[in-house]
Amino acid sequence: MKTESFAKAIFKNYEVRFTRREKDAFLKYCQKAFKKIGYQEDEITVQETKTSKNLIIGSPDAEILITAHYDTPGRGEPIVFANPLLGQTLGNIPFLILVVLLSRLSYVPLLLLLVILMFIIKNKHNHNDNTSGILGAFNLASQIINNPVLKKKCAIILFDNEEKMLLGSAAYKKLRKIKYPDKKYALVFNLDCIGVGDTLLLAVTKEHALWHQVSNFMLKEKWQVEKKRSQSVFMSDHALFPNSVYFAMAKKSKLGYLYLPNIHTNRDTECDIKQINRLSKSIYKYLLTNYK
Protein backbone atom coordinates (compact mmCIF):
# COMPACT_ATOMS: atom_id res chain seq x y z
CA MET A 1 0.00 0.00 0.00
CA LYS A 2 1.36 3.41 -0.99
CA THR A 3 1.18 6.48 1.22
CA GLU A 4 -1.16 8.14 -1.28
CA SER A 5 -3.72 5.29 -0.98
CA PHE A 6 -3.39 5.30 2.82
CA ALA A 7 -3.99 9.06 2.89
CA LYS A 8 -6.98 8.85 0.55
CA ALA A 9 -8.68 6.27 2.78
CA ILE A 10 -8.05 8.34 5.92
CA PHE A 11 -9.35 11.57 4.43
CA LYS A 12 -12.45 9.78 3.14
CA ASN A 13 -13.35 7.61 6.13
CA TYR A 14 -11.31 8.55 9.22
CA GLU A 15 -10.52 12.27 9.05
CA VAL A 16 -12.15 12.94 12.44
CA ARG A 17 -10.77 10.84 15.30
CA PHE A 18 -12.29 12.60 18.29
CA THR A 19 -14.56 10.09 20.03
CA ARG A 20 -13.47 6.67 21.26
CA ARG A 21 -15.60 5.01 18.58
CA GLU A 22 -13.95 7.05 15.82
CA LYS A 23 -10.51 6.31 17.20
CA ASP A 24 -11.13 2.56 17.48
CA ALA A 25 -12.35 2.37 13.89
CA PHE A 26 -9.22 4.16 12.77
CA LEU A 27 -6.94 1.86 14.78
CA LYS A 28 -8.51 -1.20 13.18
CA TYR A 29 -7.91 0.27 9.74
CA CYS A 30 -4.30 1.11 10.61
CA GLN A 31 -3.61 -2.41 11.79
CA LYS A 32 -4.79 -3.75 8.43
CA ALA A 33 -2.72 -1.16 6.57
CA PHE A 34 0.51 -2.01 8.43
CA LYS A 35 -0.10 -5.72 7.77
CA LYS A 36 -0.43 -4.97 4.05
CA ILE A 37 3.08 -3.50 3.97
CA GLY A 38 4.57 -6.55 5.67
CA TYR A 39 4.21 -6.36 9.45
CA GLN A 40 3.05 -9.55 11.16
CA GLU A 41 0.21 -9.95 13.62
CA ASP A 42 2.57 -10.38 16.58
CA GLU A 43 4.44 -7.20 15.63
CA ILE A 44 1.31 -5.04 16.03
CA THR A 45 -0.03 -4.35 19.51
CA VAL A 46 -2.43 -1.92 21.16
CA GLN A 47 -1.36 -0.56 24.53
CA GLU A 48 -4.65 0.08 26.30
CA THR A 49 -4.85 1.99 29.58
CA LYS A 50 -7.61 3.83 31.45
CA THR A 51 -6.75 7.01 29.57
CA SER A 52 -5.60 5.97 26.10
CA LYS A 53 -4.99 3.41 23.38
CA ASN A 54 -1.60 3.55 21.65
CA LEU A 55 -0.80 1.57 18.51
CA ILE A 56 2.68 0.03 18.59
CA ILE A 57 4.20 -1.35 15.38
CA GLY A 58 7.36 -3.27 16.26
CA SER A 59 8.91 -3.99 19.62
CA PRO A 60 7.77 -1.76 22.53
CA ASP A 61 11.39 -1.64 23.76
CA ALA A 62 12.86 -0.47 20.43
CA GLU A 63 15.85 1.89 20.59
CA ILE A 64 14.47 4.11 17.81
CA LEU A 65 10.88 5.39 17.96
CA ILE A 66 9.03 7.06 15.09
CA THR A 67 5.98 8.67 16.68
CA ALA A 68 2.87 10.63 15.75
CA HIS A 69 -0.46 11.22 17.47
CA TYR A 70 -3.65 9.99 15.83
CA ASP A 71 -6.30 11.85 17.84
CA THR A 72 -7.73 15.01 16.31
CA PRO A 73 -8.42 18.30 18.13
CA GLY A 74 -11.46 20.29 19.08
CA ARG A 75 -12.31 23.62 17.51
CA GLY A 76 -9.67 26.23 18.23
CA GLU A 77 -10.84 29.32 16.37
CA PRO A 78 -12.05 31.11 19.53
CA ILE A 79 -8.45 31.30 20.71
CA VAL A 80 -5.67 32.57 18.44
CA PHE A 81 -2.81 30.07 18.73
CA ALA A 82 -1.15 30.91 15.43
CA ASN A 83 -1.70 33.34 12.59
CA PRO A 84 0.02 34.70 9.45
CA LEU A 85 0.78 38.05 11.10
CA LEU A 86 2.06 37.17 14.57
CA GLY A 87 3.23 33.59 14.12
CA GLN A 88 2.96 30.86 16.77
CA THR A 89 4.64 32.42 19.79
CA LEU A 90 3.19 35.92 19.52
CA GLY A 91 -0.12 34.37 18.46
CA ASN A 92 -0.60 33.22 22.04
CA ILE A 93 -0.43 36.80 23.36
CA PRO A 94 -4.07 37.71 22.51
CA PHE A 95 -5.20 34.64 24.46
CA LEU A 96 -3.06 35.59 27.45
CA ILE A 97 -4.45 39.14 27.37
CA LEU A 98 -7.97 37.70 27.21
CA VAL A 99 -7.24 35.49 30.23
CA VAL A 100 -6.02 38.48 32.26
CA LEU A 101 -8.96 40.68 31.26
CA LEU A 102 -11.59 38.05 31.97
CA SER A 103 -9.95 37.22 35.29
CA ARG A 104 -9.87 40.86 36.40
CA LEU A 105 -13.46 41.37 35.29
CA SER A 106 -14.51 38.24 37.20
CA TYR A 107 -15.53 36.52 33.98
CA VAL A 108 -13.71 33.33 34.82
CA PRO A 109 -16.79 31.14 34.08
CA LEU A 110 -16.88 32.56 30.55
CA LEU A 111 -13.21 31.75 30.06
CA LEU A 112 -13.69 28.23 31.38
CA LEU A 113 -16.63 27.75 29.04
CA LEU A 114 -14.50 28.87 26.11
CA VAL A 115 -11.79 26.34 26.95
CA ILE A 116 -14.29 23.54 27.62
CA LEU A 117 -15.93 24.08 24.23
CA MET A 118 -12.58 23.42 22.61
CA PHE A 119 -12.58 19.97 24.20
CA ILE A 120 -16.13 18.93 23.30
CA ILE A 121 -16.69 20.33 19.78
CA LYS A 122 -15.05 18.29 17.01
CA ASN A 123 -12.82 19.91 14.44
CA LYS A 124 -14.27 18.70 11.12
CA HIS A 125 -11.10 18.88 9.01
CA ASN A 126 -7.75 17.46 10.09
CA HIS A 127 -5.51 16.97 7.08
CA ASN A 128 -2.35 18.45 8.56
CA ASP A 129 -2.94 18.10 12.32
CA ASN A 130 -2.13 15.29 12.81
CA THR A 131 -2.94 13.11 9.83
CA SER A 132 0.23 14.29 8.11
CA GLY A 133 2.36 12.94 10.96
CA ILE A 134 0.66 9.55 10.67
CA LEU A 135 1.31 9.54 6.92
CA GLY A 136 4.99 10.28 7.53
CA ALA A 137 5.24 7.47 10.07
CA PHE A 138 3.51 5.07 7.67
CA ASN A 139 5.85 6.06 4.83
CA LEU A 140 8.87 5.45 7.07
CA ALA A 141 7.46 2.08 8.13
CA SER A 142 7.12 1.15 4.44
CA GLN A 143 10.84 1.76 4.02
CA ILE A 144 12.00 0.30 7.33
CA ILE A 145 10.16 -2.99 6.71
CA ASN A 146 12.62 -3.75 3.89
CA ASN A 147 15.72 -3.31 6.05
CA PRO A 148 16.09 -6.13 8.64
CA VAL A 149 18.63 -4.19 10.74
CA LEU A 150 16.51 -1.05 11.04
CA LYS A 151 13.32 -3.05 11.41
CA LYS A 152 14.76 -4.68 14.52
CA LYS A 153 15.80 -1.34 15.98
CA CYS A 154 12.72 0.74 15.13
CA ALA A 155 9.12 0.93 16.31
CA ILE A 156 6.31 3.08 14.99
CA ILE A 157 4.09 4.47 17.77
CA LEU A 158 0.76 6.18 17.11
CA PHE A 159 -0.12 7.99 20.31
CA ASP A 160 -3.61 8.68 21.58
CA ASN A 161 -4.75 11.86 23.35
CA GLU A 162 -1.90 14.20 22.54
CA GLU A 163 -4.57 16.89 22.42
CA LYS A 164 -5.52 16.02 26.02
CA MET A 165 -2.33 16.81 27.90
CA LEU A 166 -0.18 14.10 26.23
CA LEU A 167 -2.02 11.26 27.97
CA GLY A 168 -1.11 8.62 25.38
CA SER A 169 2.61 9.29 25.31
CA ALA A 170 2.63 9.55 29.12
CA ALA A 171 1.13 6.05 29.32
CA TYR A 172 3.76 4.70 26.94
CA LYS A 173 6.55 6.42 28.84
CA LYS A 174 5.31 4.74 32.02
CA LEU A 175 5.34 1.36 30.28
CA ARG A 176 8.93 1.89 29.14
CA LYS A 177 10.02 3.04 32.59
CA ILE A 178 8.56 -0.04 34.29
CA LYS A 179 9.46 -2.74 31.76
CA TYR A 180 12.51 -1.32 29.99
CA PRO A 181 14.26 1.15 32.34
CA ASP A 182 17.54 0.76 30.45
CA LYS A 183 15.91 2.18 27.29
CA LYS A 184 15.22 5.63 28.72
CA TYR A 185 17.35 7.39 26.13
CA ALA A 186 15.80 5.90 23.01
CA LEU A 187 15.94 8.11 19.95
CA VAL A 188 12.49 9.62 19.37
CA PHE A 189 11.47 11.33 16.12
CA ASN A 190 8.04 12.85 16.70
CA LEU A 191 6.27 13.72 13.45
CA ASP A 192 3.60 16.34 13.96
CA CYS A 193 2.20 18.76 11.37
CA ILE A 194 4.45 17.98 8.39
CA GLY A 195 1.94 18.49 5.57
CA VAL A 196 1.95 22.28 5.09
CA GLY A 197 4.81 24.78 5.05
CA ASP A 198 8.19 25.47 3.50
CA THR A 199 10.40 25.51 6.63
CA LEU A 200 11.41 22.36 8.48
CA LEU A 201 10.98 23.08 12.17
CA LEU A 202 13.09 20.92 14.49
CA ALA A 203 12.17 21.59 18.11
CA VAL A 204 13.28 20.25 21.49
CA THR A 205 12.49 21.08 25.10
CA LYS A 206 16.16 20.83 26.13
CA GLU A 207 19.26 21.04 23.98
CA HIS A 208 21.04 17.76 23.18
CA ALA A 209 23.57 16.42 20.67
CA LEU A 210 21.03 14.49 18.58
CA TRP A 211 19.15 17.71 17.81
CA HIS A 212 22.24 19.33 16.30
CA GLN A 213 23.21 16.19 14.39
CA VAL A 214 19.76 15.82 12.84
CA SER A 215 19.61 19.53 11.96
CA ASN A 216 22.96 19.40 10.18
CA PHE A 217 21.90 16.30 8.27
CA MET A 218 18.64 17.88 7.12
CA LEU A 219 20.49 20.96 5.94
CA LYS A 220 22.63 18.69 3.76
CA GLU A 221 19.40 17.21 2.44
CA LYS A 222 18.51 20.72 1.18
CA TRP A 223 15.78 21.44 3.73
CA GLN A 224 15.28 24.97 4.98
CA VAL A 225 15.77 24.27 8.69
CA GLU A 226 14.85 26.28 11.77
CA LYS A 227 15.72 25.02 15.26
CA LYS A 228 13.62 25.95 18.29
CA ARG A 229 14.07 25.14 21.95
CA SER A 230 10.87 25.63 23.92
CA GLN A 231 8.92 24.15 26.82
CA SER A 232 5.64 25.82 25.90
CA VAL A 233 5.37 26.57 22.16
CA PHE A 234 5.36 23.76 19.57
CA MET A 235 4.53 21.33 22.35
CA SER A 236 3.80 17.69 21.58
CA ASP A 237 4.58 14.11 22.65
CA HIS A 238 8.32 14.58 22.18
CA ALA A 239 8.40 16.63 25.40
CA LEU A 240 8.19 13.47 27.54
CA PHE A 241 11.31 11.87 26.08
CA PRO A 242 14.83 13.21 26.77
CA ASN A 243 16.42 12.22 23.44
CA SER A 244 13.71 13.43 21.11
CA VAL A 245 13.23 15.79 18.17
CA TYR A 246 9.93 17.31 17.06
CA PHE A 247 9.42 17.54 13.28
CA ALA A 248 6.94 19.96 11.71
CA MET A 249 6.67 21.99 8.53
CA ALA A 250 5.98 25.65 9.21
CA LYS A 251 5.43 28.95 7.48
CA LYS A 252 6.82 32.35 8.39
CA SER A 253 4.47 35.11 9.46
CA LYS A 254 4.69 38.62 8.05
CA LEU A 255 6.73 39.55 11.11
CA GLY A 256 9.12 36.69 10.42
CA TYR A 257 7.97 34.27 13.13
CA LEU A 258 7.16 30.61 12.54
CA TYR A 259 3.63 29.23 12.76
CA LEU A 260 1.70 26.08 11.82
CA PRO A 261 -1.10 27.25 9.52
CA ASN A 262 -4.77 26.46 10.16
CA ILE A 263 -4.28 23.86 12.89
CA HIS A 264 -7.28 23.38 15.22
CA THR A 265 -9.55 25.04 12.66
CA ASN A 266 -11.95 23.84 9.97
CA ARG A 267 -9.57 25.33 7.41
CA ASP A 268 -7.15 22.44 8.00
CA THR A 269 -7.74 20.92 4.55
CA GLU A 270 -4.25 20.92 3.03
CA CYS A 271 -1.70 18.12 3.06
CA ASP A 272 1.24 17.89 0.67
CA ILE A 273 1.82 14.14 0.23
CA LYS A 274 4.88 14.66 -1.97
CA GLN A 275 6.51 16.77 0.72
CA ILE A 276 5.72 14.16 3.38
CA ASN A 277 7.26 11.44 1.20
CA ARG A 278 10.36 13.53 0.64
CA LEU A 279 10.79 14.25 4.34
CA SER A 280 10.28 10.57 5.18
CA LYS A 281 13.00 9.63 2.72
CA SER A 282 15.39 12.12 4.32
CA ILE A 283 14.67 10.72 7.79
CA TYR A 284 15.14 7.17 6.51
CA LYS A 285 18.44 8.18 4.94
CA TYR A 286 19.52 9.63 8.30
CA LEU A 287 18.68 6.35 10.04
CA LEU A 288 20.56 4.35 7.41
CA THR A 289 23.58 6.59 7.79
CA ASN A 290 23.74 6.48 11.58
CA TYR A 291 22.12 3.21 12.67
CA LYS A 292 23.20 0.50 10.20
C-alpha positions in Angstrom: 0.0 0.0 0.0 1.4 3.4 -1.0 1.2 6.5 1.2 -1.2 8.1 -1.3 -3.7 5.3 -1.0 -3.4 5.3 2.8 -4.0 9.1 2.9 -7.0 8.8 0.6 -8.7 6.3 2.8 -8.0 8.3 5.9 -9.3 11.6 4.4 -12.4 9.8 3.1 -13.4 7.6 6.1 -11.3 8.6 9.2 -10.5 12.3 9.1 -12.1 12.9 12.4 -10.8 10.8 15.3 -12.3 12.6 18.3 -14.6 10.1 20.0 -13.5 6.7 21.3 -15.6 5.0 18.6 -14.0 7.1 15.8 -10.5 6.3 17.2 -11.1 2.6 17.5 -12.4 2.4 13.9 -9.2 4.2 12.8 -6.9 1.9 14.8 -8.5 -1.2 13.2 -7.9 0.3 9.7 -4.3 1.1 10.6 -3.6 -2.4 11.8 -4.8 -3.8 8.4 -2.7 -1.2 6.6 0.5 -2.0 8.4 -0.1 -5.7 7.8 -0.4 -5.0 4.1 3.1 -3.5 4.0 4.6 -6.5 5.7 4.2 -6.4 9.4 3.1 -9.5 11.2 0.2 -9.9 13.6 2.6 -10.4 16.6 4.4 -7.2 15.6 1.3 -5.0 16.0 0.0 -4.4 19.5 -2.4 -1.9 21.2 -1.4 -0.6 24.5 -4.6 0.1 26.3 -4.9 2.0 29.6 -7.6 3.8 31.4 -6.7 7.0 29.6 -5.6 6.0 26.1 -5.0 3.4 23.4 -1.6 3.5 21.7 -0.8 1.6 18.5 2.7 0.0 18.6 4.2 -1.3 15.4 7.4 -3.3 16.3 8.9 -4.0 19.6 7.8 -1.8 22.5 11.4 -1.6 23.8 12.9 -0.5 20.4 15.9 1.9 20.6 14.5 4.1 17.8 10.9 5.4 18.0 9.0 7.1 15.1 6.0 8.7 16.7 2.9 10.6 15.7 -0.5 11.2 17.5 -3.6 10.0 15.8 -6.3 11.9 17.8 -7.7 15.0 16.3 -8.4 18.3 18.1 -11.5 20.3 19.1 -12.3 23.6 17.5 -9.7 26.2 18.2 -10.8 29.3 16.4 -12.0 31.1 19.5 -8.4 31.3 20.7 -5.7 32.6 18.4 -2.8 30.1 18.7 -1.2 30.9 15.4 -1.7 33.3 12.6 0.0 34.7 9.5 0.8 38.0 11.1 2.1 37.2 14.6 3.2 33.6 14.1 3.0 30.9 16.8 4.6 32.4 19.8 3.2 35.9 19.5 -0.1 34.4 18.5 -0.6 33.2 22.0 -0.4 36.8 23.4 -4.1 37.7 22.5 -5.2 34.6 24.5 -3.1 35.6 27.4 -4.4 39.1 27.4 -8.0 37.7 27.2 -7.2 35.5 30.2 -6.0 38.5 32.3 -9.0 40.7 31.3 -11.6 38.1 32.0 -9.9 37.2 35.3 -9.9 40.9 36.4 -13.5 41.4 35.3 -14.5 38.2 37.2 -15.5 36.5 34.0 -13.7 33.3 34.8 -16.8 31.1 34.1 -16.9 32.6 30.6 -13.2 31.8 30.1 -13.7 28.2 31.4 -16.6 27.7 29.0 -14.5 28.9 26.1 -11.8 26.3 27.0 -14.3 23.5 27.6 -15.9 24.1 24.2 -12.6 23.4 22.6 -12.6 20.0 24.2 -16.1 18.9 23.3 -16.7 20.3 19.8 -15.1 18.3 17.0 -12.8 19.9 14.4 -14.3 18.7 11.1 -11.1 18.9 9.0 -7.8 17.5 10.1 -5.5 17.0 7.1 -2.3 18.4 8.6 -2.9 18.1 12.3 -2.1 15.3 12.8 -2.9 13.1 9.8 0.2 14.3 8.1 2.4 12.9 11.0 0.7 9.5 10.7 1.3 9.5 6.9 5.0 10.3 7.5 5.2 7.5 10.1 3.5 5.1 7.7 5.8 6.1 4.8 8.9 5.5 7.1 7.5 2.1 8.1 7.1 1.2 4.4 10.8 1.8 4.0 12.0 0.3 7.3 10.2 -3.0 6.7 12.6 -3.8 3.9 15.7 -3.3 6.1 16.1 -6.1 8.6 18.6 -4.2 10.7 16.5 -1.0 11.0 13.3 -3.1 11.4 14.8 -4.7 14.5 15.8 -1.3 16.0 12.7 0.7 15.1 9.1 0.9 16.3 6.3 3.1 15.0 4.1 4.5 17.8 0.8 6.2 17.1 -0.1 8.0 20.3 -3.6 8.7 21.6 -4.8 11.9 23.3 -1.9 14.2 22.5 -4.6 16.9 22.4 -5.5 16.0 26.0 -2.3 16.8 27.9 -0.2 14.1 26.2 -2.0 11.3 28.0 -1.1 8.6 25.4 2.6 9.3 25.3 2.6 9.6 29.1 1.1 6.0 29.3 3.8 4.7 26.9 6.6 6.4 28.8 5.3 4.7 32.0 5.3 1.4 30.3 8.9 1.9 29.1 10.0 3.0 32.6 8.6 0.0 34.3 9.5 -2.7 31.8 12.5 -1.3 30.0 14.3 1.1 32.3 17.5 0.8 30.5 15.9 2.2 27.3 15.2 5.6 28.7 17.4 7.4 26.1 15.8 5.9 23.0 15.9 8.1 20.0 12.5 9.6 19.4 11.5 11.3 16.1 8.0 12.8 16.7 6.3 13.7 13.4 3.6 16.3 14.0 2.2 18.8 11.4 4.4 18.0 8.4 1.9 18.5 5.6 2.0 22.3 5.1 4.8 24.8 5.0 8.2 25.5 3.5 10.4 25.5 6.6 11.4 22.4 8.5 11.0 23.1 12.2 13.1 20.9 14.5 12.2 21.6 18.1 13.3 20.3 21.5 12.5 21.1 25.1 16.2 20.8 26.1 19.3 21.0 24.0 21.0 17.8 23.2 23.6 16.4 20.7 21.0 14.5 18.6 19.1 17.7 17.8 22.2 19.3 16.3 23.2 16.2 14.4 19.8 15.8 12.8 19.6 19.5 12.0 23.0 19.4 10.2 21.9 16.3 8.3 18.6 17.9 7.1 20.5 21.0 5.9 22.6 18.7 3.8 19.4 17.2 2.4 18.5 20.7 1.2 15.8 21.4 3.7 15.3 25.0 5.0 15.8 24.3 8.7 14.9 26.3 11.8 15.7 25.0 15.3 13.6 26.0 18.3 14.1 25.1 21.9 10.9 25.6 23.9 8.9 24.2 26.8 5.6 25.8 25.9 5.4 26.6 22.2 5.4 23.8 19.6 4.5 21.3 22.3 3.8 17.7 21.6 4.6 14.1 22.6 8.3 14.6 22.2 8.4 16.6 25.4 8.2 13.5 27.5 11.3 11.9 26.1 14.8 13.2 26.8 16.4 12.2 23.4 13.7 13.4 21.1 13.2 15.8 18.2 9.9 17.3 17.1 9.4 17.5 13.3 6.9 20.0 11.7 6.7 22.0 8.5 6.0 25.6 9.2 5.4 29.0 7.5 6.8 32.3 8.4 4.5 35.1 9.5 4.7 38.6 8.1 6.7 39.6 11.1 9.1 36.7 10.4 8.0 34.3 13.1 7.2 30.6 12.5 3.6 29.2 12.8 1.7 26.1 11.8 -1.1 27.3 9.5 -4.8 26.5 10.2 -4.3 23.9 12.9 -7.3 23.4 15.2 -9.5 25.0 12.7 -11.9 23.8 10.0 -9.6 25.3 7.4 -7.1 22.4 8.0 -7.7 20.9 4.5 -4.2 20.9 3.0 -1.7 18.1 3.1 1.2 17.9 0.7 1.8 14.1 0.2 4.9 14.7 -2.0 6.5 16.8 0.7 5.7 14.2 3.4 7.3 11.4 1.2 10.4 13.5 0.6 10.8 14.2 4.3 10.3 10.6 5.2 13.0 9.6 2.7 15.4 12.1 4.3 14.7 10.7 7.8 15.1 7.2 6.5 18.4 8.2 4.9 19.5 9.6 8.3 18.7 6.4 10.0 20.6 4.4 7.4 23.6 6.6 7.8 23.7 6.5 11.6 22.1 3.2 12.7 23.2 0.5 10.2 
